[in-house]
Amino acid sequence: MVQPKKYAVIGTGAIGGYYGAKLARAGFDVSFLFHRDYEFVREHGLQVDSVAGSFLLRPVRAFASTADIGPCDVVLVALKTVNNHLLKTLLPPLLKEDTLVVLIQNGIGVEEDVQRDFPDVALAAGLAFICCAKTEPGRVDHQCYGSINIGNYSCRDEGRIASLVADLRTAGIEAHEVEYREARWKKAVWNMPFNGMTVLLSAQTDSLLRQPDTRRLIYEQMLEIARTADRLGVRHVDAHFADRMIETTLEMTPYSPSMKLDFEFGRPMEIYYLYTRPLEIARQAGTPMPKLEMLEAGLKFLSQRRGEGRNAE
């Protein structure tokens, strides 16, 4: 078993910034790849404003190029999936024979496509259950929750997954190893309704659930996903799980999901892996999801009207 020692974070936004900063604060060797706020973080550090306890990480092992980071034991990829084409350039300098790459990203089919480009790399999915945002340089706003599930996609050494989970727990992060397909489809039960609905109706999660009609529509969308998961043989994604997601969201701080923030800040929306890909899978399985297809159509309309084109898909 290889004990992870050196970490890299690709995509130091809200999610990558939070988990990476927690690991670094706990004493792990964590290198962060920055883009727009590289100089700011080098000078001022990375501030985490958190309901679990705020802190300033300073100094930060901040880099503008992965070539300057070098090979790592674990790479946490927290890029938006619209930027996954960059991985062909960003990942190779970080890789060695036993590197574990964890895709903390939204959607269905992400690992399959990355594996096609990197057939020999051990991949895992990181399913984050957290409300956080990064709306200014060098500052992460952690509002509630914070756990992460790790689903093994292609790592042959289970010990490496267990070691990663142990490191996350050492850093004060609630972490669990879960079955990959179940975890991805469970995350879709929340992601697909709430990301798109908050964009199209310009609303946060709480107001959508307070209104009976939108609450019913979101629940019906969740059931569409559950039926597809059942047809695909994925366990424990059912009406009971949808009920739990509704109740969990009601308990959350009013929240704008990542897609809503992307839309409001003029960034491309992650339509392809969050909607187009799972909808294709559903149709192929004989369980089309018409309510979510309408949601996808609305998001594509907004995307194309702003001139985002294919990159937003």
Residue frames relative to the residue before (quaternion, step in Angstrom):
aa qw qx qy qz dx dy dz
M 1.0000 0.0000 0.0000 0.0000 0.00 0.00 0.00
V 0.2911 -0.7469 0.5749 0.1638 3.57 -0.97 0.91
Q 0.2876 -0.7550 0.5679 0.1573 3.55 -0.79 1.03
P 0.3954 -0.7289 0.4939 0.2615 3.63 -0.51 1.09
K 0.0823 -0.8156 0.5725 0.0144 3.57 -0.85 0.98
K 0.8013 0.2034 -0.0917 0.5551 3.56 0.90 -0.90
Y 0.1427 -0.8040 0.5764 0.0301 3.53 -0.76 1.13
A 0.0745 -0.7443 0.6563 0.0989 3.53 -1.31 0.44
V 0.1947 -0.7514 0.6196 0.1168 3.56 -1.13 0.71
I 0.1121 -0.7651 0.6327 0.0417 3.55 -0.75 1.12
G 0.7764 0.2124 -0.1975 0.5596 3.55 -0.54 1.17
T 0.0893 0.8286 -0.5441 0.0966 3.56 0.44 1.20
G 0.1717 0.7453 -0.6114 0.2033 3.51 0.32 1.36
A 0.8208 -0.1914 0.1484 0.5173 3.56 -1.05 -0.74
I 0.7233 0.4489 -0.2544 0.4588 3.58 0.73 -1.08
G 0.7013 0.4524 -0.2708 0.4797 3.58 0.76 -1.01
G 0.6395 0.5341 -0.3218 0.4496 3.56 1.04 -0.77
Y 0.6743 0.5017 -0.3044 0.4484 3.57 0.93 -0.88
Y 0.7297 0.4230 -0.2607 0.4697 3.60 0.64 -1.07
G 0.6536 0.5138 -0.3221 0.4528 3.58 0.97 -0.77
A 0.6611 0.5051 -0.3073 0.4621 3.57 0.96 -0.85
K 0.6291 0.5258 -0.3378 0.4622 3.58 1.02 -0.73
L 0.6539 0.5013 -0.3124 0.4727 3.59 0.97 -0.82
A 0.6697 0.4965 -0.3034 0.4614 3.58 0.90 -0.90
R 0.6430 0.5296 -0.3218 0.4501 3.57 0.97 -0.82
A 0.6731 0.4877 -0.2818 0.4792 3.58 1.17 -0.67
G 0.6565 -0.5563 0.2978 0.4133 3.58 1.26 0.07
F 0.5020 0.6432 -0.4395 0.3758 3.60 1.22 0.06
D 0.4931 -0.6391 0.5117 0.2942 3.53 -1.22 0.64
V 0.0954 0.8130 -0.5583 0.1347 3.57 -0.22 1.30
S 0.1290 -0.7663 0.6273 0.0521 3.55 -0.86 1.06
F 0.2053 -0.7960 0.5650 0.0712 3.56 -0.91 0.99
L 0.2564 -0.7333 0.6076 0.1651 3.55 -1.00 0.87
F 0.0619 -0.7966 0.6014 -0.0007 3.57 -0.75 1.09
H 0.2660 -0.7344 0.5989 0.1766 3.51 -1.30 0.39
R 0.8402 0.1990 -0.1091 0.4926 3.58 -0.11 -1.27
D 0.7914 0.3195 -0.1809 0.4889 3.61 0.91 -0.77
Y 0.2155 0.8088 -0.5184 0.1753 3.58 1.15 0.55
E 0.7058 0.4555 -0.2745 0.4680 3.60 0.73 -1.03
F 0.6314 0.5471 -0.3337 0.4366 3.58 0.97 -0.83
V 0.7027 0.4577 -0.2750 0.4702 3.58 0.84 -0.98
R 0.5964 0.5578 -0.3666 0.4458 3.60 1.02 -0.65
E 0.7333 0.4245 -0.2275 0.4800 3.56 1.01 -0.81
H 0.8234 0.2849 -0.1041 0.4795 3.57 0.85 -1.00
G 0.4933 -0.6482 0.4449 0.3722 3.61 1.16 -0.37
L 0.4831 -0.6371 0.5199 0.3007 3.54 -1.38 -0.04
Q 0.1929 -0.8009 0.5625 0.0704 3.57 -0.52 1.22
V 0.0962 -0.7685 0.6311 0.0441 3.56 -0.91 0.98
D 0.1227 -0.7660 0.6298 0.0389 3.57 -0.56 1.21
S 0.0873 0.8514 -0.4947 0.1505 3.55 -0.19 1.30
V 0.5115 -0.6231 0.5023 0.3127 3.53 -1.15 0.72
A 0.6724 0.4783 -0.2910 0.4841 3.58 1.22 -0.43
G 0.7165 -0.3724 0.2461 0.5362 3.59 1.29 0.08
S 0.2757 -0.7895 0.5301 0.1403 3.56 -0.50 1.19
F 0.0601 0.7908 -0.6081 0.0360 3.56 -1.20 0.53
L 0.3273 -0.7030 0.5949 0.2117 3.52 -1.32 0.41
L 0.2121 -0.7557 0.6079 0.1197 3.56 -0.77 1.05
R 0.2809 0.7424 -0.5500 0.2596 3.54 -0.47 1.27
P 0.4936 -0.2580 -0.8186 0.1403 1.56 -1.50 1.97
V 0.3574 -0.7014 0.5791 0.2121 3.53 -1.35 0.35
R 0.3800 -0.6823 0.5701 0.2550 3.56 -1.02 0.81
A 0.0804 0.8343 -0.5283 0.1356 3.52 0.38 1.36
F 0.0415 -0.7972 0.6019 -0.0203 3.55 -0.99 0.93
A 0.3509 -0.7234 0.5566 0.2093 3.53 -1.22 0.57
S 0.7693 0.2107 -0.1251 0.5900 3.59 1.30 -0.16
T 0.4657 -0.6744 0.4923 0.2934 3.57 -0.97 0.80
A 0.5458 0.6144 -0.4010 0.4049 3.60 1.17 -0.41
D 0.6751 0.4812 -0.2845 0.4814 3.57 1.19 -0.55
I 0.6068 0.5609 -0.3517 0.4397 3.60 1.24 -0.25
G 0.2639 -0.7907 0.5071 0.2189 3.56 0.88 -0.95
P 0.7514 -0.4173 0.2669 0.4359 3.60 -1.30 0.14
C 0.1208 -0.7963 0.5923 0.0203 3.55 -1.05 0.88
D 0.5410 -0.6051 0.4765 0.3378 3.54 -1.31 0.33
V 0.7922 0.0584 -0.0009 0.6074 3.56 1.03 -0.87
V 0.1103 -0.7657 0.6313 0.0554 3.55 -0.98 0.92
L 0.1779 -0.7657 0.6127 0.0813 3.56 -0.75 1.10
V 0.1379 -0.7979 0.5849 0.0467 3.57 -0.47 1.22
A 0.0358 0.8094 -0.5818 0.0713 3.56 -0.48 1.24
L 0.2644 0.7568 -0.5342 0.2681 3.55 1.14 0.67
K 0.4915 -0.5602 0.5474 0.3808 3.54 -1.27 0.30
T 0.5656 -0.6466 0.3869 0.3351 3.59 -0.93 0.84
V 0.5522 0.5953 -0.4119 0.4135 3.63 1.15 -0.35
N 0.7055 0.4282 -0.2572 0.5027 3.59 1.26 -0.30
N 0.3729 0.7691 -0.4668 0.2271 3.61 1.21 0.16
H 0.5304 0.6132 -0.4195 0.4083 3.59 1.19 -0.29
L 0.6019 0.5773 -0.3499 0.4267 3.59 1.22 -0.45
L 0.5318 0.6630 -0.4019 0.3406 3.59 1.19 -0.46
K 0.5736 0.5977 -0.3866 0.4053 3.60 1.08 -0.57
T 0.7178 0.3886 -0.2316 0.5293 3.56 1.19 -0.58
L 0.7050 0.5068 -0.2677 0.4177 3.57 0.93 -0.94
L 0.7144 0.5077 -0.2782 0.3931 3.60 0.88 -0.90
P 0.6332 0.5951 -0.3774 0.3199 3.67 0.69 -0.93
P 0.6758 0.4872 -0.3442 0.4330 3.69 0.81 -0.72
L 0.6756 0.5066 -0.2829 0.4548 3.59 1.21 -0.46
L 0.6433 0.5891 -0.3001 0.3861 3.55 1.23 -0.39
K 0.0164 0.7215 -0.6917 -0.0273 3.49 -1.31 0.66
E 0.7853 -0.3704 0.1924 0.4573 3.57 -1.22 0.08
D 0.8129 0.2676 -0.1179 0.5037 3.60 0.93 -0.85
T 0.3038 0.7639 -0.5189 0.2344 3.63 1.12 0.49
L 0.2181 -0.7387 0.6252 0.1257 3.55 -1.06 0.87
V 0.1429 -0.7881 0.5964 0.0524 3.58 -0.74 1.09
V 0.1256 -0.8011 0.5849 0.0195 3.56 -0.66 1.17
L 0.2137 -0.7922 0.5639 0.0938 3.57 -0.60 1.17
I 0.0744 -0.7805 0.6207 0.0039 3.58 -0.25 1.30
Q 0.3548 0.7361 -0.4671 0.3376 3.52 0.47 1.29
N 0.5175 -0.6505 0.4713 0.2949 3.52 -1.27 0.47
G 0.7247 0.5112 -0.3236 0.3297 3.51 -1.30 0.42
I 0.4729 -0.6377 0.5415 0.2766 3.49 -1.45 0.00
G 0.7942 0.3240 -0.2387 0.4553 3.58 -0.98 0.87
V 0.4103 0.7345 -0.4603 0.2833 3.58 1.28 0.00
E 0.6904 0.4838 -0.2898 0.4532 3.58 0.76 -1.02
E 0.6208 0.5584 -0.3492 0.4253 3.59 0.95 -0.80
D 0.7088 0.4580 -0.2693 0.4640 3.58 0.89 -0.89
V 0.6464 0.4957 -0.3295 0.4774 3.59 0.99 -0.75
Q 0.6310 0.5367 -0.3356 0.4485 3.59 1.01 -0.76
R 0.6009 0.5618 -0.3597 0.4405 3.58 1.07 -0.65
D 0.7035 0.4426 -0.2629 0.4900 3.58 1.03 -0.76
F 0.7791 0.1876 -0.0910 0.5912 3.59 1.19 -0.62
P 0.1074 -0.8737 0.4700 0.0646 3.59 0.56 1.17
D 0.7356 0.4261 -0.2402 0.4687 3.62 1.09 -0.55
V 0.5597 0.6242 -0.3795 0.3913 3.59 1.27 -0.03
A 0.4160 -0.6881 0.5391 0.2506 3.57 -1.04 0.84
L 0.0890 -0.8220 0.5625 -0.0036 3.56 -0.65 1.17
A 0.0096 -0.7501 0.6606 0.0298 3.51 -1.28 0.58
A 0.3977 -0.6839 0.5552 0.2568 3.54 -1.26 0.47
G 0.1704 -0.7545 0.6229 0.1170 3.54 -1.08 0.76
L 0.1051 -0.8070 0.5808 0.0202 3.57 -0.50 1.20
A 0.1448 -0.8333 0.5322 0.0381 3.55 -0.20 1.32
F 0.1111 -0.7549 0.6438 0.0578 3.55 -0.95 0.94
I 0.3664 0.7199 -0.4660 0.3610 3.50 0.23 1.35
C 0.2283 -0.7232 0.6310 0.1634 3.54 -1.19 0.62
C 0.3164 0.7327 -0.5511 0.2436 3.58 -0.38 1.18
A 0.1065 -0.7872 0.6066 0.0319 3.53 -1.25 0.48
K 0.1486 -0.7415 0.6434 0.1187 3.53 -1.31 0.41
T 0.0253 0.8428 -0.5316 0.0798 3.54 -0.19 1.29
E 0.7561 0.1921 -0.1763 0.6002 3.59 1.28 0.18
P 0.6676 -0.5333 0.3243 0.4058 3.60 -1.13 0.52
G 0.8808 0.1322 -0.0843 0.4467 3.52 -1.13 0.81
R 0.6943 0.4324 -0.2850 0.4997 3.61 1.14 0.41
V 0.1261 -0.7736 0.6198 0.0372 3.55 -0.85 1.08
D 0.1840 -0.7742 0.5998 0.0840 3.56 -0.86 1.04
H 0.0789 -0.8048 0.5882 -0.0075 3.59 -0.32 1.31
Q 0.1961 -0.8487 0.4881 0.0555 3.55 -0.33 1.33
C 0.7770 -0.2188 0.1441 0.5724 3.61 0.95 -0.77
Y 0.7719 0.2909 -0.2921 0.4840 3.53 -1.39 0.38
G 0.0588 0.8316 -0.5501 0.0486 3.62 -1.13 -0.39
S 0.4913 0.6726 -0.4317 0.3463 3.59 1.25 0.07
I 0.1252 -0.7729 0.6149 0.0939 3.55 -1.29 0.30
N 0.2217 -0.7488 0.6130 0.1203 3.54 -1.07 0.88
I 0.2089 -0.7716 0.5916 0.1052 3.56 -1.03 0.84
G 0.0842 -0.8001 0.5939 0.0064 3.55 -0.68 1.16
N 0.3557 -0.7587 0.5094 0.1956 3.58 -0.61 1.14
Y 0.1850 -0.7959 0.5698 0.0870 3.56 -0.73 1.09
S 0.8401 -0.0718 0.0854 0.5308 3.61 0.74 -0.98
C 0.4354 0.6869 -0.4776 0.3326 3.61 1.16 0.36
R 0.3278 -0.7853 0.4956 0.1742 3.58 -0.58 1.13
D 0.6925 0.4203 -0.2628 0.5241 3.58 1.22 -0.42
E 0.2961 -0.7855 0.5198 0.1584 3.58 -0.18 1.27
G 0.5717 0.6138 -0.3769 0.3929 3.56 1.15 -0.55
R 0.6256 0.5406 -0.3422 0.4463 3.57 1.10 -0.62
I 0.6227 0.5130 -0.3344 0.4870 3.57 1.10 -0.66
A 0.6591 0.5097 -0.3051 0.4613 3.58 0.91 -0.93
S 0.6488 0.5212 -0.3138 0.4572 3.57 1.02 -0.81
L 0.6251 0.5256 -0.3302 0.4732 3.58 1.03 -0.77
V 0.6529 0.5095 -0.3129 0.4650 3.59 0.89 -0.93
A 0.6431 0.5225 -0.3190 0.4601 3.59 1.00 -0.82
D 0.6408 0.5214 -0.3221 0.4623 3.59 0.99 -0.82
L 0.6485 0.5196 -0.3141 0.4592 3.57 0.94 -0.90
R 0.6612 0.4955 -0.3075 0.4720 3.56 0.97 -0.82
T 0.6057 0.5486 -0.3457 0.4612 3.58 1.06 -0.73
A 0.6892 0.4731 -0.2635 0.4814 3.57 1.09 -0.73
G 0.5725 -0.6219 0.3690 0.3865 3.60 1.25 0.11
I 0.5239 0.6068 -0.4132 0.4320 3.56 1.25 0.47
E 0.3918 -0.6893 0.5527 0.2567 3.58 -0.87 0.91
A 0.0903 0.8128 -0.5610 0.1286 3.58 -0.50 1.19
H 0.0357 -0.7920 0.6093 -0.0140 3.56 -1.09 0.78
E 0.3600 -0.6714 0.5924 0.2620 3.55 -1.22 0.52
V 0.0321 -0.8139 0.5780 -0.0492 3.56 -0.79 1.08
E 0.6029 -0.5364 0.4382 0.3960 3.56 -1.31 0.24
Y 0.5595 -0.6873 0.3537 0.2991 3.56 -0.70 1.15
R 0.7377 0.4311 -0.2667 0.4460 3.62 0.53 -1.13
E 0.6300 0.5298 -0.3343 0.4590 3.57 0.98 -0.81
A 0.6674 0.5145 -0.3052 0.4435 3.57 0.93 -0.91
R 0.6586 0.5150 -0.3134 0.4504 3.59 0.91 -0.88
W 0.7161 0.4397 -0.2697 0.4702 3.60 0.85 -0.91
K 0.5931 0.5407 -0.3729 0.4657 3.59 1.11 -0.53
K 0.6494 0.5038 -0.3233 0.4689 3.58 0.97 -0.80
A 0.6196 0.5539 -0.3397 0.4403 3.58 1.07 -0.73
V 0.5764 0.6005 -0.3768 0.4065 3.60 1.09 -0.66
W 0.7174 0.3774 -0.2469 0.5309 3.59 1.07 -0.65
N 0.6932 0.5332 -0.2954 0.3847 3.56 0.78 -1.05
M 0.6972 0.5044 -0.3062 0.4072 3.58 0.76 -0.97
P 0.7033 0.4309 -0.3048 0.4762 3.66 0.78 -0.76
F 0.7665 0.4344 -0.2416 0.4068 3.58 0.61 -1.10
N 0.6228 0.5359 -0.3702 0.4335 3.62 0.93 -0.68
G 0.7397 0.4296 -0.2403 0.4589 3.56 0.74 -1.03
M 0.6664 0.5157 -0.3136 0.4377 3.58 0.91 -0.86
T 0.6479 0.5073 -0.3369 0.4576 3.61 0.97 -0.71
V 0.6325 0.5137 -0.3335 0.4742 3.58 1.13 -0.60
L 0.7291 0.4602 -0.2654 0.4315 3.57 0.65 -1.11
L 0.7687 0.3345 -0.1845 0.5130 3.60 1.01 -0.75
S 0.3583 -0.7643 0.4741 0.2502 3.59 1.30 0.13
A 0.5122 0.6277 -0.4030 0.4256 3.54 0.86 1.05
Q 0.4355 -0.6529 0.5406 0.3030 3.54 -1.27 0.35
T 0.7366 -0.4573 0.2793 0.4128 3.54 -1.31 0.32
D 0.6664 0.5342 -0.3211 0.4092 3.60 0.89 -0.88
S 0.6880 0.4777 -0.3012 0.4558 3.59 0.88 -0.87
L 0.6043 0.5508 -0.3612 0.4482 3.61 1.10 -0.59
L 0.7261 0.4273 -0.2482 0.4782 3.58 0.99 -0.78
R 0.5864 0.5655 -0.3806 0.4377 3.60 1.18 -0.32
Q 0.6835 0.4562 -0.2775 0.4977 3.57 1.11 -0.70
P 0.4757 -0.7240 0.4091 0.2867 3.64 -0.51 1.15
D 0.6745 0.5100 -0.3187 0.4283 3.62 0.88 -0.85
T 0.6979 0.4403 -0.2873 0.4863 3.61 0.87 -0.85
R 0.5999 0.5431 -0.3672 0.4586 3.59 1.08 -0.60
R 0.6609 0.4951 -0.3120 0.4699 3.60 0.93 -0.84
L 0.6443 0.5222 -0.3244 0.4548 3.59 0.98 -0.83
I 0.6480 0.5074 -0.3213 0.4685 3.60 0.93 -0.85
Y 0.6518 0.5102 -0.3204 0.4606 3.58 0.95 -0.84
E 0.6507 0.5077 -0.3149 0.4687 3.59 0.99 -0.81
Q 0.6169 0.5238 -0.3417 0.4779 3.59 1.08 -0.66
M 0.6276 0.5323 -0.3282 0.4637 3.58 1.01 -0.80
L 0.6680 0.4995 -0.3048 0.4598 3.58 0.96 -0.83
E 0.5768 0.5582 -0.3822 0.4580 3.61 1.11 -0.54
I 0.6618 0.4969 -0.3002 0.4744 3.57 0.95 -0.89
A 0.6437 0.5336 -0.3180 0.4470 3.58 0.97 -0.87
R 0.6517 0.5119 -0.3216 0.4581 3.61 0.97 -0.82
T 0.6468 0.5053 -0.3198 0.4734 3.58 1.00 -0.77
A 0.6441 0.5212 -0.3228 0.4575 3.57 0.92 -0.88
D 0.6440 0.5201 -0.3171 0.4628 3.56 0.98 -0.84
R 0.6484 0.5124 -0.3182 0.4646 3.59 0.96 -0.84
L 0.6923 0.4696 -0.2669 0.4785 3.58 1.09 -0.71
G 0.5323 -0.6557 0.3928 0.3639 3.59 1.28 -0.05
V 0.4302 0.6825 -0.4713 0.3564 3.58 1.24 0.40
R 0.3364 -0.7839 0.4949 0.1655 3.57 -0.74 1.07
H 0.8541 0.2598 -0.1709 0.4169 3.50 -1.41 0.40
V 0.5687 0.5089 -0.4257 0.4862 3.58 1.14 0.56
D 0.2858 0.7727 -0.4897 0.2852 3.55 0.08 1.33
A 0.7647 -0.3573 0.2584 0.4699 3.57 -1.30 -0.17
H 0.6181 0.5404 -0.3520 0.4494 3.59 1.04 -0.68
F 0.6509 0.4942 -0.3199 0.4793 3.58 1.00 -0.76
A 0.6209 0.5308 -0.3396 0.4662 3.60 1.02 -0.75
D 0.6179 0.5352 -0.3384 0.4662 3.60 1.00 -0.80
R 0.6748 0.4990 -0.2978 0.4549 3.56 0.92 -0.92
M 0.6406 0.5201 -0.3321 0.4570 3.60 1.02 -0.72
I 0.6216 0.5241 -0.3401 0.4725 3.59 1.05 -0.70
E 0.6830 0.4822 -0.2895 0.4660 3.58 0.86 -0.95
T 0.6387 0.5262 -0.3299 0.4544 3.59 0.96 -0.81
T 0.6748 0.4969 -0.2956 0.4586 3.57 0.94 -0.88
L 0.6099 0.5471 -0.3482 0.4554 3.58 1.09 -0.65
E 0.6841 0.4832 -0.2767 0.4712 3.57 1.14 -0.66
M 0.5583 0.6391 -0.3721 0.3760 3.58 1.27 -0.37
T 0.5739 -0.4968 0.5144 0.3990 3.48 -1.39 0.24
P 0.5707 -0.5679 0.4379 0.4001 3.65 -0.96 0.71
Y 0.0586 -0.8602 0.4988 -0.0878 3.53 -0.55 1.23
S 0.2294 -0.7190 0.6403 0.1427 3.52 -1.21 0.75
P 0.3438 -0.7593 0.5096 0.2135 3.63 -0.41 1.14
S 0.7315 -0.4671 0.2822 0.4088 3.53 -1.31 0.38
M 0.6487 0.5242 -0.3393 0.4350 3.60 0.95 -0.75
K 0.6292 0.5231 -0.3375 0.4654 3.59 1.03 -0.72
L 0.6563 0.4924 -0.3144 0.4774 3.59 0.95 -0.82
D 0.6233 0.5322 -0.3424 0.4594 3.58 0.99 -0.80
F 0.6656 0.5015 -0.3049 0.4610 3.59 0.90 -0.90
E 0.6900 0.4925 -0.2887 0.4449 3.58 0.87 -0.94
F 0.7314 0.3943 -0.2332 0.5051 3.59 1.10 -0.66
G 0.5647 -0.6564 0.3649 0.3421 3.57 1.26 0.32
R 0.4803 0.6578 -0.4454 0.3718 3.57 1.21 0.46
P 0.6095 -0.5533 0.4071 0.3958 3.64 -1.15 0.48
M 0.3720 -0.7262 0.5376 0.2128 3.56 -1.06 0.78
E 0.4756 -0.6881 0.4806 0.2634 3.58 -1.10 0.78
I 0.0422 0.8552 -0.5143 0.0476 3.58 0.61 1.10
Y 0.6523 0.5748 -0.3471 0.3515 3.58 0.84 -0.92
Y 0.7805 0.3415 -0.2025 0.4830 3.62 0.57 -1.09
L 0.6536 0.5089 -0.3235 0.4573 3.59 1.13 -0.50
Y 0.8192 0.1933 -0.0788 0.5342 3.60 1.05 -0.70
T 0.7322 0.4614 -0.2876 0.4102 3.58 0.42 -1.19
R 0.6993 0.4781 -0.2879 0.4467 3.60 0.78 -0.98
P 0.7059 0.4288 -0.3038 0.4749 3.68 0.71 -0.85
L 0.6187 0.5327 -0.3567 0.4540 3.60 1.08 -0.57
E 0.6140 0.5253 -0.3401 0.4810 3.59 1.09 -0.67
I 0.6478 0.5156 -0.3104 0.4671 3.57 0.95 -0.88
A 0.6476 0.5256 -0.3169 0.4515 3.57 0.97 -0.85
R 0.6632 0.4931 -0.3121 0.4686 3.60 0.90 -0.86
Q 0.6495 0.5144 -0.3171 0.4615 3.59 0.98 -0.81
A 0.6848 0.4720 -0.2760 0.4817 3.58 1.13 -0.65
G 0.5123 -0.6608 0.4094 0.3651 3.59 1.27 -0.11
T 0.6518 0.4582 -0.3291 0.5068 3.59 1.21 0.46
P 0.0788 -0.8248 0.5587 0.0368 3.61 0.44 1.15
M 0.2734 -0.7556 0.5788 0.1386 3.56 -1.19 0.67
P 0.1683 -0.8631 0.4645 0.1043 3.62 0.40 1.22
K 0.6479 0.5101 -0.3421 0.4505 3.62 0.95 -0.71
L 0.6833 0.4534 -0.2862 0.4956 3.58 1.01 -0.74
E 0.5770 0.5539 -0.3820 0.4630 3.59 1.17 -0.44
M 0.6324 0.5099 -0.3292 0.4814 3.58 1.05 -0.72
L 0.6299 0.5274 -0.3290 0.4656 3.58 1.02 -0.78
E 0.6401 0.5177 -0.3172 0.4707 3.58 0.97 -0.86
A 0.6472 0.5275 -0.3260 0.4435 3.59 0.93 -0.88
G 0.6535 0.5131 -0.3140 0.4594 3.57 0.99 -0.81
L 0.6610 0.5021 -0.3037 0.4677 3.57 0.99 -0.83
K 0.6445 0.5098 -0.3236 0.4691 3.59 0.99 -0.77
F 0.6083 0.5471 -0.3506 0.4558 3.58 1.06 -0.72
L 0.6739 0.4868 -0.2944 0.4713 3.58 0.86 -0.96
S 0.6493 0.5302 -0.3102 0.4484 3.55 0.99 -0.87
Q 0.7104 0.4582 -0.2636 0.4648 3.55 0.83 -1.00
R 0.6087 0.5520 -0.3544 0.4463 3.58 1.09 -0.64
R 0.6999 0.4321 -0.2618 0.5048 3.57 1.14 -0.64
G 0.5253 -0.6745 0.3920 0.3396 3.58 1.29 0.05
E 0.3455 0.7564 -0.4977 0.2466 3.60 1.15 0.47
G 0.2322 -0.8230 0.4920 0.1632 3.56 1.10 -0.64
R 0.8362 -0.2398 0.1734 0.4618 3.54 -1.32 -0.46
N 0.5945 0.6041 -0.3768 0.3737 3.61 1.05 -0.68
A 0.6495 0.5229 -0.3212 0.4489 3.59 1.12 -0.60
E 0.6427 0.5183 -0.3342 0.4546 3.56 1.19 -0.29
